[in-house]
Amino acid sequence: MVYVIAEIGINHNGSLDTAKSLIDVAVEAGADAVKFQKRTLEIVYTAKERAGERESPWGTTFEEQKRGLEFTESDYDEIDGYCRSAEIDWFASAWDIPSQEEMRKYNFPHNKIASAMLTHIPFLECVASEKRHTFISTGMATIDDIDTAVKTFQKADCPFTLLHCVSTYPCDDEDCNVKVIQTLKERYKTDVGYSGHERGLMPSILAVAEGASAVERHITLDRTMYGSDQAASLEPAGFKRLVRDIRKVSDTLGDGKKIFLDDEQPIAKKLRYFAQ
């Protein structure tokens, strides 16, 4: 069955109540997991970047905006308990090594390499050293970049799933190129999923038809909310339809084995009377 990940990311806008509502959306839709993002601002952004002007609900600087989007350890403790009670997997994509180390306490079922971190070899080595199954997004990457990441995880004997991804927000359908899923499967002989940033549903559904083992999509309560990821996210009704259609596609594709169904038997007797 396709593993469906509801990417909450930073669409919670720093609100635990919003985060919990988004977890509820994922559970109601039938997703398998929700995912967040974790950053240490002083590592990910330079002092000059942090001091830059940026209007937001939290102030007028870039740092105030980014800090407003970050959850504390106690916040994540609460999210951990909420997800366990809701019986849904959760994990986070860290953007630096201290964040990755900080999140280990939750014993996630999976790790996640964000596309932005794909070429950061020390970070890849840190994640791979945990030997925890890892989803690796491949947006903004060349084949050489992916080769290096794959070799890093293979060397560490860490299981992984590649995620075909195009890092535009939102991504136009004609840029989704879901056939890359087959290219990656053939080249690396591994499971390949899809991390989509399109506005609609079709590319994600086609990805399943192309053999995607996992689908990750951003979710939001309302696309008009503040935030750079909101426009590339699905609202609750759209995400619910997507999960429903993913399950239908998986069931409809079947296992490829040709079977003479029991339900076909009486039809054969009726229509093949002349050949008996």
C-alpha positions as CSV (number, residue, x, y, z in Angstrom):
1,M,0.0,0.0,0.0
2,V,1.2,3.5,-0.8
3,Y,2.5,5.4,2.3
4,V,0.8,8.8,2.3
5,I,2.6,11.6,4.2
6,A,0.8,14.8,5.0
7,E,3.5,17.5,5.1
8,I,2.5,20.1,7.7
9,G,6.0,21.6,7.5
10,I,5.7,25.2,8.7
11,N,2.1,25.7,7.6
12,H,1.1,25.6,11.3
13,N,2.5,29.2,11.5
14,G,3.8,28.6,15.0
15,S,0.4,27.6,16.4
16,L,0.0,24.3,18.3
17,D,-3.7,24.5,17.8
18,T,-3.3,24.8,14.0
19,A,-0.8,22.0,14.1
20,K,-3.3,19.8,15.9
21,S,-6.0,20.7,13.5
22,L,-3.8,19.7,10.6
23,I,-3.0,16.4,12.3
24,D,-6.8,15.9,12.6
25,V,-7.1,16.6,8.8
26,A,-4.5,14.0,8.0
27,V,-6.1,11.4,10.3
28,E,-9.6,12.0,8.9
29,A,-8.3,11.7,5.3
30,G,-6.6,8.4,6.1
31,A,-3.0,9.5,5.7
32,D,-0.2,7.3,7.2
33,A,1.9,10.1,8.7
34,V,2.3,13.8,9.2
35,K,5.7,15.6,8.9
36,F,7.1,18.8,10.3
37,Q,10.3,20.7,9.8
38,K,13.0,21.7,12.3
39,R,15.8,24.3,12.0
40,T,18.4,25.9,14.1
41,L,18.2,29.4,12.8
42,E,21.7,30.4,13.8
43,I,23.1,27.5,11.6
44,V,20.8,27.6,8.7
45,Y,20.8,31.4,8.1
46,T,23.6,33.9,8.3
47,A,23.6,36.8,10.7
48,K,23.1,39.1,7.6
49,E,20.1,37.0,6.4
50,R,18.5,37.0,9.9
51,A,18.8,40.8,10.2
52,G,17.2,41.4,6.8
53,E,13.8,43.1,6.5
54,R,10.8,40.8,6.3
55,E,7.2,41.8,7.2
56,S,5.4,39.0,9.0
57,P,2.9,38.4,11.8
58,W,5.8,38.2,14.2
59,G,7.8,41.4,13.3
60,T,9.7,43.1,10.6
61,T,12.9,41.0,10.4
62,F,13.7,37.7,8.7
63,E,14.8,36.3,12.1
64,E,11.5,37.2,13.8
65,Q,9.6,35.6,11.0
66,K,11.6,32.4,11.1
67,R,11.6,32.2,14.9
68,G,7.8,32.6,14.8
69,L,7.6,29.5,12.7
70,E,9.7,27.2,14.9
71,F,8.3,25.0,17.6
72,T,10.1,24.4,20.9
73,E,11.0,21.1,22.4
74,S,8.0,21.3,24.7
75,D,5.8,22.0,21.7
76,Y,7.1,18.9,20.0
77,D,6.6,16.9,23.1
78,E,2.9,17.8,22.9
79,I,2.8,17.0,19.2
80,D,4.3,13.6,19.9
81,G,1.6,12.8,22.5
82,Y,-1.1,14.1,20.2
83,C,0.0,11.9,17.3
84,R,0.4,8.9,19.5
85,S,-3.1,9.3,20.8
86,A,-4.4,9.8,17.2
87,E,-2.4,6.7,16.1
88,I,-0.7,8.3,13.2
89,D,3.0,8.3,12.5
90,W,4.9,11.6,12.7
91,F,8.4,12.7,11.9
92,A,10.4,15.8,10.9
93,S,12.9,16.9,8.3
94,A,15.8,18.6,10.0
95,W,17.8,21.3,8.2
96,D,21.0,21.0,10.3
97,I,22.8,18.4,12.4
98,P,21.9,19.8,15.9
99,S,18.2,19.7,14.9
100,Q,18.5,16.1,13.7
101,E,20.2,15.1,17.0
102,E,17.6,17.0,19.0
103,M,14.7,15.1,17.3
104,R,16.2,11.7,18.0
105,K,14.4,11.5,21.3
106,Y,11.1,10.8,19.6
107,N,12.3,7.6,18.0
108,F,10.7,8.4,14.6
109,P,9.6,5.6,12.3
110,H,11.4,7.5,9.5
111,N,13.9,10.2,8.8
112,K,13.6,12.7,6.0
113,I,16.2,14.5,3.8
114,A,14.7,17.7,2.5
115,S,15.7,18.6,-1.1
116,A,17.6,21.6,0.3
117,M,19.8,19.2,2.3
118,L,20.5,16.7,-0.4
119,T,24.0,17.9,-1.2
120,H,25.1,18.5,2.4
121,I,27.3,15.4,2.8
122,P,28.1,15.7,6.6
123,F,24.3,16.0,7.2
124,L,23.6,13.0,5.1
125,E,26.2,11.0,7.0
126,C,24.7,12.1,10.3
127,V,21.2,10.9,9.3
128,A,22.4,7.7,7.7
129,S,24.4,6.8,10.8
130,E,21.0,6.3,12.6
131,K,20.2,3.5,10.2
132,R,16.6,4.5,10.3
133,H,14.6,4.3,7.1
134,T,14.9,7.6,5.4
135,F,12.8,9.4,2.7
136,I,15.2,11.4,0.4
137,S,13.7,14.2,-1.6
138,T,15.5,14.9,-4.9
139,G,14.3,18.4,-5.9
140,M,16.9,20.8,-7.2
141,A,19.2,17.8,-7.9
142,T,21.3,16.4,-10.7
143,I,21.7,12.7,-11.2
144,D,25.3,13.1,-9.9
145,D,23.9,14.7,-6.7
146,I,21.5,11.7,-6.2
147,D,24.3,9.3,-7.0
148,T,26.3,10.7,-4.1
149,A,23.4,10.7,-1.7
150,V,22.5,7.1,-2.5
151,K,26.1,6.0,-2.1
152,T,26.2,7.7,1.3
153,F,23.2,5.8,2.5
154,Q,24.4,2.5,1.0
155,K,27.8,2.9,2.6
156,A,26.1,3.3,6.0
157,D,23.8,0.4,5.3
158,C,20.8,2.7,6.0
159,P,17.5,1.8,4.2
160,F,16.0,4.6,2.1
161,T,13.3,5.6,-0.3
162,L,14.0,8.2,-3.0
163,L,11.2,10.8,-3.6
164,H,11.0,12.3,-7.0
165,C,10.4,16.0,-6.4
166,V,10.4,19.3,-8.3
167,S,11.1,22.3,-6.0
168,T,8.9,25.0,-7.3
169,Y,6.1,26.3,-5.2
170,P,3.6,25.7,-6.6
171,C,4.8,23.4,-9.4
172,D,3.1,23.6,-12.8
173,D,1.7,20.2,-13.9
174,E,3.8,20.2,-17.1
175,D,7.0,20.4,-14.9
176,C,6.1,17.4,-12.7
177,N,7.6,14.8,-15.0
178,V,6.4,11.9,-13.0
179,K,8.1,9.4,-15.4
180,V,11.3,10.3,-13.5
181,I,10.0,7.8,-10.9
182,Q,10.7,5.0,-13.3
183,T,14.1,6.5,-14.2
184,L,15.1,6.5,-10.5
185,K,13.7,3.0,-9.9
186,E,15.7,1.6,-12.8
187,R,18.9,3.4,-11.9
188,Y,19.0,2.7,-8.2
189,K,17.0,-0.5,-7.8
190,T,15.1,0.9,-4.8
191,D,11.7,2.1,-3.8
192,V,10.8,5.5,-5.2
193,G,8.0,7.8,-4.1
194,Y,6.8,11.3,-5.0
195,S,6.9,14.6,-3.1
196,G,4.6,17.0,-4.9
197,H,4.1,20.7,-4.8
198,E,1.5,21.1,-7.5
199,R,-1.8,22.8,-6.9
200,G,-4.0,19.9,-7.9
201,L,-4.2,16.1,-7.6
202,M,-3.5,14.6,-11.0
203,P,0.3,14.4,-10.9
204,S,0.3,12.7,-7.5
205,I,-2.3,10.2,-8.7
206,L,-0.2,9.5,-11.9
207,A,2.8,9.1,-9.6
208,V,1.1,6.1,-8.0
209,A,0.3,4.7,-11.4
210,E,4.0,5.0,-12.2
211,G,4.8,2.9,-9.2
212,A,5.4,5.4,-6.4
213,S,5.6,3.6,-3.0
214,A,5.0,6.8,-1.1
215,V,3.3,10.2,-1.7
216,E,4.0,13.3,0.3
217,R,1.9,16.5,-0.1
218,H,1.8,19.7,1.9
219,I,-1.5,20.4,3.6
220,T,-3.1,23.5,4.9
221,L,-6.3,24.6,6.6
222,D,-6.6,27.5,4.0
223,R,-4.4,28.4,1.1
224,T,-4.9,32.1,1.8
225,M,-3.2,31.8,5.2
226,Y,0.2,33.5,5.7
227,G,3.2,31.4,4.5
228,S,5.3,30.6,1.4
229,D,4.1,26.9,1.3
230,Q,0.4,27.6,1.5
231,A,-0.2,28.0,-2.3
232,A,1.5,24.6,-3.0
233,S,-0.6,22.9,-0.3
234,L,-3.9,21.0,-0.4
235,E,-6.8,22.1,1.8
236,P,-8.7,19.5,3.8
237,A,-11.3,18.5,1.2
238,G,-8.6,18.2,-1.5
239,F,-6.3,16.2,0.6
240,K,-9.1,13.8,1.6
241,R,-9.9,13.3,-2.1
242,L,-6.3,12.7,-2.9
243,V,-5.9,9.9,-0.3
244,R,-9.2,8.3,-1.5
245,D,-8.0,8.4,-5.1
246,I,-4.5,7.1,-4.2
247,R,-6.1,4.1,-2.5
248,K,-8.4,3.5,-5.5
249,V,-5.5,3.7,-7.9
250,S,-3.5,1.1,-5.9
251,D,-6.5,-1.2,-5.7
252,T,-7.3,-0.8,-9.4
253,L,-3.7,-1.4,-10.6
254,G,-3.6,-4.7,-8.8
255,D,-0.6,-7.1,-8.7
256,G,-0.3,-7.8,-12.5
257,K,-1.2,-11.5,-12.2
258,K,-3.7,-12.7,-14.8
259,I,-6.5,-14.5,-12.9
260,F,-9.7,-16.1,-14.1
261,L,-12.0,-14.7,-11.4
262,D,-14.7,-16.7,-9.7
263,D,-17.2,-14.0,-10.7
264,E,-16.2,-14.5,-14.3
265,Q,-17.1,-18.2,-14.3
266,P,-20.9,-17.9,-14.8
267,I,-20.3,-15.2,-17.4
268,A,-18.0,-17.6,-19.3
269,K,-20.6,-20.3,-19.2
270,K,-23.2,-17.9,-20.6
271,L,-21.2,-16.3,-23.3
272,R,-19.1,-19.3,-24.4
273,Y,-22.0,-21.8,-24.9
274,F,-21.2,-22.0,-28.6
275,A,-17.6,-23.1,-27.9
276,Q,-18.4,-25.8,-25.4
